Amino acid sequence: MTKPLYDDPVVAEIHAIRAQVLADSGGDHRKLMKEVRARERTSNRKVIAAPAAPSIAQSTEQNVRPDGE
């Protein structure tokens, strides 16, 4: 891991928490996400899915000028 450009204690704390959460799942991202989804299902909070990322075709269409150039 590279040395950060600056030391921010809040960012360092977030990184440490993230590392611990992943370690609690045995370093397995799939297991971690399975546990997260299980917690979402059992919570009383509404879970809103993130919008899908645009496809390559959609982003390419947006970059084409109307005159075809």
C-alpha positions in Angstrom: 0.0 0.0 0.0 1.3 3.4 -0.9 1.9 6.2 1.7 -1.1 8.6 1.8 -0.5 12.2 0.7 -1.6 13.4 4.1 -2.6 11.8 7.4 -6.2 12.2 8.3 -7.3 10.5 11.5 -10.9 10.1 10.3 -9.9 8.4 7.1 -7.4 6.2 9.0 -10.2 5.2 11.4 -12.5 4.3 8.5 -9.8 2.2 6.9 -9.2 0.4 10.1 -12.9 -0.3 10.6 -13.2 -1.5 7.0 -10.2 -3.9 7.5 -11.7 -5.3 10.7 -15.1 -5.9 9.1 -13.5 -7.7 6.2 -11.3 -9.7 8.6 -14.4 -10.7 10.6 -15.6 -12.3 7.3 -12.4 -14.2 6.9 -11.3 -11.8 4.1 -14.0 -13.1 1.8 -15.8 -10.3 0.1 -18.6 -12.6 -1.0 -19.2 -13.8 2.5 -19.2 -10.2 3.7 -21.8 -9.1 1.2 -24.0 -12.1 2.1 -23.8 -11.0 5.7 -24.6 -7.4 4.8 -27.7 -8.5 2.7 -28.9 -10.7 5.6 -28.7 -7.7 8.0 -30.5 -5.5 5.5 -33.4 -8.1 5.3 -33.8 -8.2 9.1 -33.6 -4.5 9.7 -36.6 -2.2 9.9 -35.0 0.2 7.5 -36.0 0.6 3.8 -33.2 -0.5 1.5 -32.9 1.4 -1.7 -31.0 -0.2 -4.5 -28.4 1.9 -6.3 -29.2 2.8 -9.9 -27.5 0.6 -12.5 -24.4 2.0 -14.1 -24.9 3.1 -17.7 -23.8 0.5 -20.3 -20.9 1.2 -22.6 -23.4 1.6 -25.5 -25.3 4.3 -23.6 -22.2 6.3 -22.6 -20.9 6.0 -26.2 -24.2 7.3 -27.6 -24.0 10.4 -25.3 -20.5 11.2 -26.7 -21.6 11.3 -30.3 -22.3 14.7 -31.7 -25.6 15.2 -33.5 -23.8 16.0 -36.8 -22.2 12.6 -36.7 -18.6 13.8 -36.1 
